[in-house]
Amino acid sequence: MSRKKAHETLSWQDANALLQQKGVTLISAGLDEVPFAYKDIETVMAAQSDLVEILARFEPKLVKMSPDGERPEN
């Protein structure tokens, strides 16, 4: 899903339910930054298995991104 499509089709109710289920605290973000907007990491990594060696897995529990409508910091 593209970031634009995420903005047009996703709701904060759905996003917050998923984040709560995963135990993630969201400080700020736009709808284009929620997990639904990204490709599945397992699929992406599998497609690159000949190029990468997985050393660790990161499971975020606290997320702070630019609030909706704000430009990210440079």
CHARMM internal coordinates of N, CA and C (Angstrom, degrees):
IC EDIT
DIST 1 N 1 CA 1.4516
DIST 1 CA 1 C 1.5284
ANGL 1 N 1 CA 1 C 108.16
DIST 1 C 2 N 1.2941
ANGL 1 CA 1 C 2 N 116.56
DIHE 1 N 1 CA 1 C 2 N 138.92
DIST 2 N 2 CA 1.4593
ANGL 1 C 2 N 2 CA 120.02
DIHE 1 CA 1 C 2 N 2 CA 177.70
DIST 2 CA 2 C 1.5270
ANGL 2 N 2 CA 2 C 110.15
DIHE 1 C 2 N 2 CA 2 C -80.85
DIST 2 C 3 N 1.3214
ANGL 2 CA 2 C 3 N 115.64
DIHE 2 N 2 CA 2 C 3 N 163.75
DIST 3 N 3 CA 1.4609
ANGL 2 C 3 N 3 CA 120.30
DIHE 2 CA 2 C 3 N 3 CA 178.54
DIST 3 CA 3 C 1.5299
ANGL 3 N 3 CA 3 C 110.31
DIHE 2 C 3 N 3 CA 3 C -63.34
DIST 3 C 4 N 1.3338
ANGL 3 CA 3 C 4 N 116.87
DIHE 3 N 3 CA 3 C 4 N -39.71
DIST 4 N 4 CA 1.4673
ANGL 3 C 4 N 4 CA 120.97
DIHE 3 CA 3 C 4 N 4 CA 179.00
DIST 4 CA 4 C 1.5285
ANGL 4 N 4 CA 4 C 110.02
DIHE 3 C 4 N 4 CA 4 C -62.97
DIST 4 C 5 N 1.3286
ANGL 4 CA 4 C 5 N 116.39
DIHE 4 N 4 CA 4 C 5 N -45.71
DIST 5 N 5 CA 1.4693
ANGL 4 C 5 N 5 CA 120.39
DIHE 4 CA 4 C 5 N 5 CA 180.00
DIST 5 CA 5 C 1.5286
ANGL 5 N 5 CA 5 C 110.35
DIHE 4 C 5 N 5 CA 5 C -63.81
DIST 5 C 6 N 1.3239
ANGL 5 CA 5 C 6 N 117.03
DIHE 5 N 5 CA 5 C 6 N -38.16
DIST 6 N 6 CA 1.4607
ANGL 5 C 6 N 6 CA 120.67
DIHE 5 CA 5 C 6 N 6 CA 177.65
DIST 6 CA 6 C 1.5220
ANGL 6 N 6 CA 6 C 110.09
DIHE 5 C 6 N 6 CA 6 C -59.21
DIST 6 C 7 N 1.3306
ANGL 6 CA 6 C 7 N 116.32
DIHE 6 N 6 CA 6 C 7 N -45.04
DIST 7 N 7 CA 1.4649
ANGL 6 C 7 N 7 CA 120.85
DIHE 6 CA 6 C 7 N 7 CA 179.18
DIST 7 CA 7 C 1.5260
ANGL 7 N 7 CA 7 C 111.45
DIHE 6 C 7 N 7 CA 7 C -61.29
DIST 7 C 8 N 1.3158
ANGL 7 CA 7 C 8 N 116.44
DIHE 7 N 7 CA 7 C 8 N -37.28
DIST 8 N 8 CA 1.4622
ANGL 7 C 8 N 8 CA 121.40
DIHE 7 CA 7 C 8 N 8 CA -175.97
DIST 8 CA 8 C 1.5300
ANGL 8 N 8 CA 8 C 113.68
DIHE 7 C 8 N 8 CA 8 C -79.56
DIST 8 C 9 N 1.3294
ANGL 8 CA 8 C 9 N 117.54
DIHE 8 N 8 CA 8 C 9 N -27.14
DIST 9 N 9 CA 1.4669
ANGL 8 C 9 N 9 CA 119.20
DIHE 8 CA 8 C 9 N 9 CA -170.14
DIST 9 CA 9 C 1.5246
ANGL 9 N 9 CA 9 C 115.94
DIHE 8 C 9 N 9 CA 9 C -115.98
DIST 9 C 10 N 1.3177
ANGL 9 CA 9 C 10 N 118.61
DIHE 9 N 9 CA 9 C 10 N -18.64
DIST 10 N 10 CA 1.4615
ANGL 9 C 10 N 10 CA 120.14
DIHE 9 CA 9 C 10 N 10 CA -175.38
DIST 10 CA 10 C 1.5271
ANGL 10 N 10 CA 10 C 111.40
DIHE 9 C 10 N 10 CA 10 C -92.92
DIST 10 C 11 N 1.3193
ANGL 10 CA 10 C 11 N 114.89
DIHE 10 N 10 CA 10 C 11 N 157.06
DIST 11 N 11 CA 1.4627
ANGL 10 C 11 N 11 CA 120.11
DIHE 10 CA 10 C 11 N 11 CA 176.40
DIST 11 CA 11 C 1.5232
ANGL 11 N 11 CA 11 C 108.95
DIHE 10 C 11 N 11 CA 11 C -122.00
DIST 11 C 12 N 1.3467
ANGL 11 CA 11 C 12 N 115.29
DIHE 11 N 11 CA 11 C 12 N 153.29
DIST 12 N 12 CA 1.4603
ANGL 11 C 12 N 12 CA 119.39
DIHE 11 CA 11 C 12 N 12 CA 177.47
DIST 12 CA 12 C 1.5211
ANGL 12 N 12 CA 12 C 111.07
DIHE 11 C 12 N 12 CA 12 C -66.20
DIST 12 C 13 N 1.3060
ANGL 12 CA 12 C 13 N 117.35
DIHE 12 N 12 CA 12 C 13 N -28.76
DIST 13 N 13 CA 1.4687
ANGL 12 C 13 N 13 CA 120.44
DIHE 12 CA 12 C 13 N 13 CA 178.43
DIST 13 CA 13 C 1.5309
ANGL 13 N 13 CA 13 C 109.79
DIHE 12 C 13 N 13 CA 13 C -61.00
DIST 13 C 14 N 1.3301
ANGL 13 CA 13 C 14 N 116.96
DIHE 13 N 13 CA 13 C 14 N -47.27
DIST 14 N 14 CA 1.4669
ANGL 13 C 14 N 14 CA 120.75
DIHE 13 CA 13 C 14 N 14 CA 178.58
DIST 14 CA 14 C 1.5230
ANGL 14 N 14 CA 14 C 111.08
DIHE 13 C 14 N 14 CA 14 C -65.79
DIST 14 C 15 N 1.3285
ANGL 14 CA 14 C 15 N 116.24
DIHE 14 N 14 CA 14 C 15 N -44.07
DIST 15 N 15 CA 1.4629
ANGL 14 C 15 N 15 CA 120.62
DIHE 14 CA 14 C 15 N 15 CA -178.13
DIST 15 CA 15 C 1.5251
ANGL 15 N 15 CA 15 C 111.10
DIHE 14 C 15 N 15 CA 15 C -63.17
DIST 15 C 16 N 1.3217
ANGL 15 CA 15 C 16 N 117.28
DIHE 15 N 15 CA 15 C 16 N -46.51
DIST 16 N 16 CA 1.4652
ANGL 15 C 16 N 16 CA 120.68
DIHE 15 CA 15 C 16 N 16 CA -179.63
DIST 16 CA 16 C 1.5226
ANGL 16 N 16 CA 16 C 111.92
DIHE 15 C 16 N 16 CA 16 C -64.38
DIST 16 C 17 N 1.3262
ANGL 16 CA 16 C 17 N 117.17
DIHE 16 N 16 CA 16 C 17 N -35.95
DIST 17 N 17 CA 1.4682
ANGL 16 C 17 N 17 CA 120.12
DIHE 16 CA 16 C 17 N 17 CA 178.17
DIST 17 CA 17 C 1.5275
ANGL 17 N 17 CA 17 C 110.27
DIHE 16 C 17 N 17 CA 17 C -63.36
DIST 17 C 18 N 1.3338
ANGL 17 CA 17 C 18 N 117.10
DIHE 17 N 17 CA 17 C 18 N -44.03
DIST 18 N 18 CA 1.4647
ANGL 17 C 18 N 18 CA 120.90
DIHE 17 CA 17 C 18 N 18 CA 179.03
DIST 18 CA 18 C 1.5234
ANGL 18 N 18 CA 18 C 110.92
DIHE 17 C 18 N 18 CA 18 C -64.81
DIST 18 C 19 N 1.3280
ANGL 18 CA 18 C 19 N 117.25
DIHE 18 N 18 CA 18 C 19 N -46.28
DIST 19 N 19 CA 1.4632
ANGL 18 C 19 N 19 CA 120.60
DIHE 18 CA 18 C 19 N 19 CA -179.05
DIST 19 CA 19 C 1.5233
ANGL 19 N 19 CA 19 C 111.34
DIHE 18 C 19 N 19 CA 19 C -62.58
DIST 19 C 20 N 1.3145
ANGL 19 CA 19 C 20 N 117.12
DIHE 19 N 19 CA 19 C 20 N -41.02
DIST 20 N 20 CA 1.4631
ANGL 19 C 20 N 20 CA 120.78
DIHE 19 CA 19 C 20 N 20 CA 178.13
DIST 20 CA 20 C 1.5264
ANGL 20 N 20 CA 20 C 110.53
DIHE 19 C 20 N 20 CA 20 C -63.46
DIST 20 C 21 N 1.3284
ANGL 20 CA 20 C 21 N 116.07
DIHE 20 N 20 CA 20 C 21 N -42.07
DIST 21 N 21 CA 1.4704
ANGL 20 C 21 N 21 CA 120.90
DIHE 20 CA 20 C 21 N 21 CA 178.72
DIST 21 CA 21 C 1.5254
ANGL 21 N 21 CA 21 C 111.10
DIHE 20 C 21 N 21 CA 21 C -60.57
DIST 21 C 22 N 1.3333
ANGL 21 CA 21 C 22 N 116.96
DIHE 21 N 21 CA 21 C 22 N -35.64
DIST 22 N 22 CA 1.4607
ANGL 21 C 22 N 22 CA 121.98
DIHE 21 CA 21 C 22 N 22 CA -179.38
DIST 22 CA 22 C 1.5244
ANGL 22 N 22 CA 22 C 112.77
DIHE 21 C 22 N 22 CA 22 C -86.04
DIST 22 C 23 N 1.3397
ANGL 22 CA 22 C 23 N 117.05
DIHE 22 N 22 CA 22 C 23 N -3.62
DIST 23 N 23 CA 1.4624
ANGL 22 C 23 N 23 CA 120.34
DIHE 22 CA 22 C 23 N 23 CA 179.88
DIST 23 CA 23 C 1.5121
ANGL 23 N 23 CA 23 C 113.51
DIHE 22 C 23 N 23 CA 23 C 75.00
DIST 23 C 24 N 1.3345
ANGL 23 CA 23 C 24 N 117.59
DIHE 23 N 23 CA 23 C 24 N 29.07
DIST 24 N 24 CA 1.4567
ANGL 23 C 24 N 24 CA 122.41
DIHE 23 CA 23 C 24 N 24 CA -177.86
DIST 24 CA 24 C 1.5223
ANGL 24 N 24 CA 24 C 109.63
DIHE 23 C 24 N 24 CA 24 C -102.34
DIST 24 C 25 N 1.3337
ANGL 24 CA 24 C 25 N 116.63
DIHE 24 N 24 CA 24 C 25 N 131.31
DIST 25 N 25 CA 1.4562
ANGL 24 C 25 N 25 CA 122.41
DIHE 24 CA 24 C 25 N 25 CA 174.61
DIST 25 CA 25 C 1.5208
ANGL 25 N 25 CA 25 C 108.24
DIHE 24 C 25 N 25 CA 25 C -95.71
DIST 25 C 26 N 1.3212
ANGL 25 CA 25 C 26 N 116.55
DIHE 25 N 25 CA 25 C 26 N 122.49
DIST 26 N 26 CA 1.4599
ANGL 25 C 26 N 26 CA 122.10
DIHE 25 CA 25 C 26 N 26 CA -179.62
DIST 26 CA 26 C 1.5162
ANGL 26 N 26 CA 26 C 109.10
DIHE 25 C 26 N 26 CA 26 C -101.14
DIST 26 C 27 N 1.3248
ANGL 26 CA 26 C 27 N 116.15
DIHE 26 N 26 CA 26 C 27 N 121.60
DIST 27 N 27 CA 1.4632
ANGL 26 C 27 N 27 CA 120.98
DIHE 26 CA 26 C 27 N 27 CA 178.16
DIST 27 CA 27 C 1.5259
ANGL 27 N 27 CA 27 C 109.15
DIHE 26 C 27 N 27 CA 27 C -87.11
DIST 27 C 28 N 1.3296
ANGL 27 CA 27 C 28 N 116.72
DIHE 27 N 27 CA 27 C 28 N -48.86
DIST 28 N 28 CA 1.4634
ANGL 27 C 28 N 28 CA 121.04
DIHE 27 CA 27 C 28 N 28 CA 175.33
DIST 28 CA 28 C 1.5111
ANGL 28 N 28 CA 28 C 109.09
DIHE 27 C 28 N 28 CA 28 C -163.44
DIST 28 C 29 N 1.3235
ANGL 28 CA 28 C 29 N 114.77
DIHE 28 N 28 CA 28 C 29 N 151.68
DIST 29 N 29 CA 1.4631
ANGL 28 C 29 N 29 CA 122.35
DIHE 28 CA 28 C 29 N 29 CA 177.29
DIST 29 CA 29 C 1.5177
ANGL 29 N 29 CA 29 C 107.86
DIHE 28 C 29 N 29 CA 29 C -179.92
DIST 29 C 30 N 1.3140
ANGL 29 CA 29 C 30 N 115.81
DIHE 29 N 29 CA 29 C 30 N 164.47
DIST 30 N 30 CA 1.4524
ANGL 29 C 30 N 30 CA 121.24
DIHE 29 CA 29 C 30 N 30 CA 171.88
DIST 30 CA 30 C 1.5201
ANGL 30 N 30 CA 30 C 108.54
DIHE 29 C 30 N 30 CA 30 C -97.83
DIST 30 C 31 N 1.3164
ANGL 30 CA 30 C 31 N 116.84
DIHE 30 N 30 CA 30 C 31 N 163.28
DIST 31 N 31 CA 1.4664
ANGL 30 C 31 N 31 CA 119.55
DIHE 30 CA 30 C 31 N 31 CA 179.46
DIST 31 CA 31 C 1.5226
ANGL 31 N 31 CA 31 C 112.11
DIHE 30 C 31 N 31 CA 31 C -61.18
DIST 31 C 32 N 1.3327
ANGL 31 CA 31 C 32 N 117.30
DIHE 31 N 31 CA 31 C 32 N -23.78
DIST 32 N 32 CA 1.4650
ANGL 31 C 32 N 32 CA 119.85
DIHE 31 CA 31 C 32 N 32 CA 179.00
DIST 32 CA 32 C 1.5214
ANGL 32 N 32 CA 32 C 112.39
DIHE 31 C 32 N 32 CA 32 C -75.21
DIST 32 C 33 N 1.3321
ANGL 32 CA 32 C 33 N 117.92
DIHE 32 N 32 CA 32 C 33 N -1.50
DIST 33 N 33 CA 1.4669
ANGL 32 C 33 N 33 CA 122.43
DIHE 32 CA 32 C 33 N 33 CA 179.55
DIST 33 CA 33 C 1.5210
ANGL 33 N 33 CA 33 C 113.56
DIHE 32 C 33 N 33 CA 33 C -109.12
DIST 33 C 34 N 1.3303
ANGL 33 CA 33 C 34 N 117.91
DIHE 33 N 33 CA 33 C 34 N -1.16
DIST 34 N 34 CA 1.4614
ANGL 33 C 34 N 34 CA 119.83
DIHE 33 CA 33 C 34 N 34 CA -177.58
DIST 34 CA 34 C 1.5270
ANGL 34 N 34 CA 34 C 110.09
DIHE 33 C 34 N 34 CA 34 C -74.84
DIST 34 C 35 N 1.3245
ANGL 34 CA 34 C 35 N 117.82
DIHE 34 N 34 CA 34 C 35 N 158.73
DIST 35 N 35 CA 1.4689
ANGL 34 C 35 N 35 CA 121.23
DIHE 34 CA 34 C 35 N 35 CA -174.82
DIST 35 CA 35 C 1.5307
ANGL 35 N 35 CA 35 C 115.43
DIHE 34 C 35 N 35 CA 35 C -53.38
DIST 35 C 36 N 1.3349
ANGL 35 CA 35 C 36 N 117.90
DIHE 35 N 35 CA 35 C 36 N -32.43
DIST 36 N 36 CA 1.4661
ANGL 35 C 36 N 36 CA 120.29
DIHE 35 CA 35 C 36 N 36 CA 179.95
DIST 36 CA 36 C 1.5303
ANGL 36 N 36 CA 36 C 112.27
DIHE 35 C 36 N 36 CA 36 C -61.11
DIST 36 C 37 N 1.3365
ANGL 36 CA 36 C 37 N 116.91
DIHE 36 N 36 CA 36 C 37 N -24.37
DIST 37 N 37 CA 1.4659
ANGL 36 C 37 N 37 CA 121.27
DIHE 36 CA 36 C 37 N 37 CA -174.75
DIST 37 CA 37 C 1.5262
ANGL 37 N 37 CA 37 C 113.03
DIHE 36 C 37 N 37 CA 37 C -80.39
DIST 37 C 38 N 1.3072
ANGL 37 CA 37 C 38 N 117.54
DIHE 37 N 37 CA 37 C 38 N -9.31
DIST 38 N 38 CA 1.4615
ANGL 37 C 38 N 38 CA 121.42
DIHE 37 CA 37 C 38 N 38 CA -175.75
DIST 38 CA 38 C 1.5257
ANGL 38 N 38 CA 38 C 111.86
DIHE 37 C 38 N 38 CA 38 C -105.88
DIST 38 C 39 N 1.3180
ANGL 38 CA 38 C 39 N 114.88
DIHE 38 N 38 CA 38 C 39 N 155.52
DIST 39 N 39 CA 1.4662
ANGL 38 C 39 N 39 CA 119.77
DIHE 38 CA 38 C 39 N 39 CA 174.00
DIST 39 CA 39 C 1.5267
ANGL 39 N 39 CA 39 C 109.05
DIHE 38 C 39 N 39 CA 39 C -68.40
DIST 39 C 40 N 1.3002
ANGL 39 CA 39 C 40 N 116.27
DIHE 39 N 39 CA 39 C 40 N 153.46
DIST 40 N 40 CA 1.4574
ANGL 39 C 40 N 40 CA 121.48
DIHE 39 CA 39 C 40 N 40 CA 177.35
DIST 40 CA 40 C 1.5246
ANGL 40 N 40 CA 40 C 109.60
DIHE 39 C 40 N 40 CA 40 C -65.05
DIST 40 C 41 N 1.3242
ANGL 40 CA 40 C 41 N 117.48
DIHE 40 N 40 CA 40 C 41 N 121.37
DIST 41 N 41 CA 1.4657
ANGL 40 C 41 N 41 CA 121.65
DIHE 40 CA 40 C 41 N 41 CA -175.57
DIST 41 CA 41 C 1.5236
ANGL 41 N 41 CA 41 C 112.56
DIHE 40 C 41 N 41 CA 41 C -63.01
DIST 41 C 42 N 1.3259
ANGL 41 CA 41 C 42 N 117.50
DIHE 41 N 41 CA 41 C 42 N -33.69
DIST 42 N 42 CA 1.4650
ANGL 41 C 42 N 42 CA 120.22
DIHE 41 CA 41 C 42 N 42 CA 179.10
DIST 42 CA 42 C 1.5350
ANGL 42 N 42 CA 42 C 110.38
DIHE 41 C 42 N 42 CA 42 C -63.90
DIST 42 C 43 N 1.3194
ANGL 42 CA 42 C 43 N 116.77
DIHE 42 N 42 CA 42 C 43 N -41.47
DIST 43 N 43 CA 1.4680
ANGL 42 C 43 N 43 CA 121.52
DIHE 42 CA 42 C 43 N 43 CA 178.79
DIST 43 CA 43 C 1.5220
ANGL 43 N 43 CA 43 C 110.64
DIHE 42 C 43 N 43 CA 43 C -66.91
DIST 43 C 44 N 1.3292
ANGL 43 CA 43 C 44 N 116.78
DIHE 43 N 43 CA 43 C 44 N -42.93
DIST 44 N 44 CA 1.4609
ANGL 43 C 44 N 44 CA 121.50
DIHE 43 CA 43 C 44 N 44 CA 179.75
DIST 44 CA 44 C 1.5273
ANGL 44 N 44 CA 44 C 110.54
DIHE 43 C 44 N 44 CA 44 C -62.49
DIST 44 C 45 N 1.3298
ANGL 44 CA 44 C 45 N 117.13
DIHE 44 N 44 CA 44 C 45 N -46.12
DIST 45 N 45 CA 1.4579
ANGL 44 C 45 N 45 CA 120.43
DIHE 44 CA 44 C 45 N 45 CA -179.01
DIST 45 CA 45 C 1.5183
ANGL 45 N 45 CA 45 C 111.97
DIHE 44 C 45 N 45 CA 45 C -67.96
DIST 45 C 46 N 1.3163
ANGL 45 CA 45 C 46 N 117.61
DIHE 45 N 45 CA 45 C 46 N -37.08
DIST 46 N 46 CA 1.4661
ANGL 45 C 46 N 46 CA 120.90
DIHE 45 CA 45 C 46 N 46 CA 178.25
DIST 46 CA 46 C 1.5276
ANGL 46 N 46 CA 46 C 110.83
DIHE 45 C 46 N 46 CA 46 C -63.12
DIST 46 C 47 N 1.3254
ANGL 46 CA 46 C 47 N 115.99
DIHE 46 N 46 CA 46 C 47 N -37.12
DIST 47 N 47 CA 1.4684
ANGL 46 C 47 N 47 CA 119.92
DIHE 46 CA 46 C 47 N 47 CA 179.80
DIST 47 CA 47 C 1.5278
ANGL 47 N 47 CA 47 C 111.66
DIHE 46 C 47 N 47 CA 47 C -69.28
DIST 47 C 48 N 1.3267
ANGL 47 CA 47 C 48 N 117.42
DIHE 47 N 47 CA 47 C 48 N -17.84
DIST 48 N 48 CA 1.4657
ANGL 47 C 48 N 48 CA 121.83
DIHE 47 CA 47 C 48 N 48 CA -178.86
DIST 48 CA 48 C 1.5235
ANGL 48 N 48 CA 48 C 112.62
DIHE 47 C 48 N 48 CA 48 C -112.92
DIST 48 C 49 N 1.3046
ANGL 48 CA 48 C 49 N 116.91
DIHE 48 N 48 CA 48 C 49 N 17.50
DIST 49 N 49 CA 1.4664
ANGL 48 C 49 N 49 CA 120.52
DIHE 48 CA 48 C 49 N 49 CA -172.65
DIST 49 CA 49 C 1.5252
ANGL 49 N 49 CA 49 C 113.18
DIHE 48 C 49 N 49 CA 49 C -57.51
DIST 49 C 50 N 1.3234
ANGL 49 CA 49 C 50 N 117.82
DIHE 49 N 49 CA 49 C 50 N -27.46
DIST 50 N 50 CA 1.4652
ANGL 49 C 50 N 50 CA 119.94
DIHE 49 CA 49 C 50 N 50 CA 178.53
DIST 50 CA 50 C 1.5292
ANGL 50 N 50 CA 50 C 112.11
DIHE 49 C 50 N 50 CA 50 C -82.20
DIST 50 C 51 N 1.3252
ANGL 50 CA 50 C 51 N 117.42
DIHE 50 N 50 CA 50 C 51 N -7.13
DIST 51 N 51 CA 1.4667
ANGL 50 C 51 N 51 CA 121.39
DIHE 50 CA 50 C 51 N 51 CA -177.30
DIST 51 CA 51 C 1.5190
ANGL 51 N 51 CA 51 C 113.97
DIHE 50 C 51 N 51 CA 51 C -109.10
DIST 51 C 52 N 1.3269
ANGL 51 CA 51 C 52 N 116.69
DIHE 51 N 51 CA 51 C 52 N -19.12
DIST 52 N 52 CA 1.4673
ANGL 51 C 52 N 52 CA 119.57
DIHE 51 CA 51 C 52 N 52 CA -173.21
DIST 52 CA 52 C 1.5195
ANGL 52 N 52 CA 52 C 112.12
DIHE 51 C 52 N 52 CA 52 C -129.24
DIST 52 C 53 N 1.3138
ANGL 52 CA 52 C 53 N 114.43
DIHE 52 N 52 CA 52 C 53 N 155.98
DIST 53 N 53 CA 1.4607
ANGL 52 C 53 N 53 CA 121.54
DIHE 52 CA 52 C 53 N 53 CA 171.62
DIST 53 CA 53 C 1.5248
ANGL 53 N 53 CA 53 C 106.62
DIHE 52 C 53 N 53 CA 53 C -121.07
DIST 53 C 54 N 1.2961
ANGL 53 CA 53 C 54 N 117.32
DIHE 53 N 53 CA 53 C 54 N 118.47
DIST 54 N 54 CA 1.4598
ANGL 53 C 54 N 54 CA 121.17
DIHE 53 CA 53 C 54 N 54 CA -178.75
DIST 54 CA 54 C 1.5225
ANGL 54 N 54 CA 54 C 108.61
DIHE 53 C 54 N 54 CA 54 C -75.92
DIST 54 C 55 N 1.3296
ANGL 54 CA 54 C 55 N 115.83
DIHE 54 N 54 CA 54 C 55 N 123.09
DIST 55 N 55 CA 1.4545
ANGL 54 C 55 N 55 CA 121.68
DIHE 54 CA 54 C 55 N 55 CA -179.35
DIST 55 CA 55 C 1.5175
ANGL 55 N 55 CA 55 C 112.43
DIHE 54 C 55 N 55 CA 55 C -102.97
DIST 55 C 56 N 1.3248
ANGL 55 CA 55 C 56 N 116.44
DIHE 55 N 55 CA 55 C 56 N -29.22
DIST 56 N 56 CA 1.4575
ANGL 55 C 56 N 56 CA 120.59
DIHE 55 CA 55 C 56 N 56 CA -178.10
DIST 56 CA 56 C 1.5263
ANGL 56 N 56 CA 56 C 109.23
DIHE 55 C 56 N 56 CA 56 C -161.64
DIST 56 C 57 N 1.3019
ANGL 56 CA 56 C 57 N 114.92
DIHE 56 N 56 CA 56 C 57 N 168.13
DIST 57 N 57 CA 1.4635
ANGL 56 C 57 N 57 CA 120.96
DIHE 56 CA 56 C 57 N 57 CA 177.43
DIST 57 CA 57 C 1.5240
ANGL 57 N 57 CA 57 C 107.80
DIHE 56 C 57 N 57 CA 57 C -127.31
DIST 57 C 58 N 1.3034
ANGL 57 CA 57 C 58 N 116.51
DIHE 57 N 57 CA 57 C 58 N 133.13
DIST 58 N 58 CA 1.4558
ANGL 57 C 58 N 58 CA 123.32
DIHE 57 CA 57 C 58 N 58 CA -177.52
DIST 58 CA 58 C 1.5222
ANGL 58 N 58 CA 58 C 109.45
DIHE 57 C 58 N 58 CA 58 C -107.59
DIST 58 C 59 N 1.3173
ANGL 58 CA 58 C 59 N 116.83
DIHE 58 N 58 CA 58 C 59 N 126.12
DIST 59 N 59 CA 1.4664
ANGL 58 C 59 N 59 CA 122.89
DIHE 58 CA 58 C 59 N 59 CA 177.78
DIST 59 CA 59 C 1.5267
ANGL 59 N 59 CA 59 C 107.84
DIHE 58 C 59 N 59 CA 59 C -117.26
DIST 59 C 60 N 1.3345
ANGL 59 CA 59 C 60 N 118.22
DIHE 59 N 59 CA 59 C 60 N 100.43
DIST 60 N 60 CA 1.4692
ANGL 59 C 60 N 60 CA 119.58
DIHE 59 CA 59 C 60 N 60 CA -177.60
DIST 60 CA 60 C 1.5238
ANGL 60 N 60 CA 60 C 112.12
DIHE 59 C 60 N 60 CA 60 C -66.06
DIST 60 C 61 N 1.3100
ANGL 60 CA 60 C 61 N 115.39
DIHE 60 N 60 CA 60 C 61 N 144.19
DIST 61 N 61 CA 1.4553
ANGL 60 C 61 N 61 CA 121.70
DIHE 60 CA 60 C 61 N 61 CA 176.68
DIST 61 CA 61 C 1.5287
ANGL 61 N 61 CA 61 C 111.29
DIHE 60 C 61 N 61 CA 61 C -120.91
DIST 61 C 62 N 1.3253
ANGL 61 CA 61 C 62 N 116.57
DIHE 61 N 61 CA 61 C 62 N -12.52
DIST 62 N 62 CA 1.4498
ANGL 61 C 62 N 62 CA 122.74
DIHE 61 CA 61 C 62 N 62 CA 179.27
DIST 62 CA 62 C 1.5229
ANGL 62 N 62 CA 62 C 107.27
DIHE 61 C 62 N 62 CA 62 C -140.80
DIST 62 C 63 N 1.3408
ANGL 62 CA 62 C 63 N 117.33
DIHE 62 N 62 CA 62 C 63 N 127.84
DIST 63 N 63 CA 1.4660
ANGL 62 C 63 N 63 CA 120.99
DIHE 62 CA 62 C 63 N 63 CA -176.04
DIST 63 CA 63 C 1.5200
ANGL 63 N 63 CA 63 C 109.91
DIHE 62 C 63 N 63 CA 63 C -128.31
DIST 63 C 64 N 1.3381
ANGL 63 CA 63 C 64 N 116.03
DIHE 63 N 63 CA 63 C 64 N 129.46
DIST 64 N 64 CA 1.4619
ANGL 63 C 64 N 64 CA 122.86
DIHE 63 CA 63 C 64 N 64 CA 175.47
DIST 64 CA 64 C 1.5078
ANGL 64 N 64 CA 64 C 107.28
DIHE 63 C 64 N 64 CA 64 C -131.59
DIST 64 C 65 N 1.3219
ANGL 64 CA 64 C 65 N 116.52
DIHE 64 N 64 CA 64 C 65 N 112.73
DIST 65 N 65 CA 1.4602
ANGL 64 C 65 N 65 CA 122.47
DIHE 64 CA 64 C 65 N 65 CA 176.80
DIST 65 CA 65 C 1.5190
ANGL 65 N 65 CA 65 C 107.54
DIHE 64 C 65 N 65 CA 65 C -128.07
DIST 65 C 66 N 1.3142
ANGL 65 CA 65 C 66 N 116.36
DIHE 65 N 65 CA 65 C 66 N 173.63
DIST 66 N 66 CA 1.4634
ANGL 65 C 66 N 66 CA 119.48
DIHE 65 CA 65 C 66 N 66 CA 178.56
DIST 66 CA 66 C 1.5155
ANGL 66 N 66 CA 66 C 110.22
DIHE 65 C 66 N 66 CA 66 C -59.61
DIST 66 C 67 N 1.3278
ANGL 66 CA 66 C 67 N 117.00
DIHE 66 N 66 CA 66 C 67 N 134.38
DIST 67 N 67 CA 1.4582
ANGL 66 C 67 N 67 CA 119.63
DIHE 66 CA 66 C 67 N 67 CA 176.25
DIST 67 CA 67 C 1.5278
ANGL 67 N 67 CA 67 C 110.59
DIHE 66 C 67 N 67 CA 67 C -60.38
DIST 67 C 68 N 1.3092
ANGL 67 CA 67 C 68 N 116.58
DIHE 67 N 67 CA 67 C 68 N 156.03
DIST 68 N 68 CA 1.4437
ANGL 67 C 68 N 68 CA 122.25
DIHE 67 CA 67 C 68 N 68 CA -179.49
DIST 68 CA 68 C 1.5363
ANGL 68 N 68 CA 68 C 110.46
DIHE 67 C 68 N 68 CA 68 C -53.68
DIST 68 C 69 N 1.3221
ANGL 68 CA 68 C 69 N 115.67
DIHE 68 N 68 CA 68 C 69 N 128.88
DIST 69 N 69 CA 1.4550
ANGL 68 C 69 N 69 CA 121.00
DIHE 68 CA 68 C 69 N 69 CA 177.93
DIST 69 CA 69 C 1.5104
ANGL 69 N 69 CA 69 C 114.74
DIHE 68 C 69 N 69 CA 69 C 89.97
DIST 69 C 70 N 1.3234
ANGL 69 CA 69 C 70 N 119.50
DIHE 69 N 69 CA 69 C 70 N -10.16
DIST 70 N 70 CA 1.4508
ANGL 69 C 70 N 70 CA 122.13
DIHE 69 CA 69 C 70 N 70 CA 178.29
DIST 70 CA 70 C 1.5045
ANGL 70 N 70 CA 70 C 110.99
DIHE 69 C 70 N 70 CA 70 C -96.85
DIST 70 C 71 N 1.3171
ANGL 70 CA 70 C 71 N 115.86
DIHE 70 N 70 CA 70 C 71 N 148.76
DIST 71 N 71 CA 1.4565
ANGL 70 C 71 N 71 CA 120.24
DIHE 70 CA 70 C 71 N 71 CA 174.70
DIST 71 CA 71 C 1.5221
ANGL 71 N 71 CA 71 C 109.49
DIHE 70 C 71 N 71 CA 71 C -75.88
DIST 71 C 72 N 1.3227
ANGL 71 CA 71 C 72 N 117.42
DIHE 71 N 71 CA 71 C 72 N 140.42
DIST 72 N 72 CA 1.4650
ANGL 71 C 72 N 72 CA 118.81
DIHE 71 CA 71 C 72 N 72 CA 176.47
DIST 72 CA 72 C 1.5229
ANGL 72 N 72 CA 72 C 110.73
DIHE 71 C 72 N 72 CA 72 C -67.11
DIST 72 C 73 N 1.3260
ANGL 72 CA 72 C 73 N 115.08
DIHE 72 N 72 CA 72 C 73 N 155.68
DIST 73 N 73 CA 1.4612
ANGL 72 C 73 N 73 CA 119.58
DIHE 72 CA 72 C 73 N 73 CA 176.99
DIST 73 CA 73 C 1.5086
ANGL 73 N 73 CA 73 C 109.55
DIHE 72 C 73 N 73 CA 73 C -67.46
DIST 73 C 74 N 1.2948
ANGL 73 CA 73 C 74 N 116.53
DIHE 73 N 73 CA 73 C 74 N 147.99
DIST 74 N 74 CA 1.4717
ANGL 73 C 74 N 74 CA 121.13
DIHE 73 CA 73 C 74 N 74 CA 177.55
DIST 74 CA 74 C 1.4959
ANGL 74 N 74 CA 74 C 110.47
DIHE 73 C 74 N 74 CA 74 C -86.60
END
COOR INIT
IC SEED 1 N 1 CA 1 C
IC BUILD
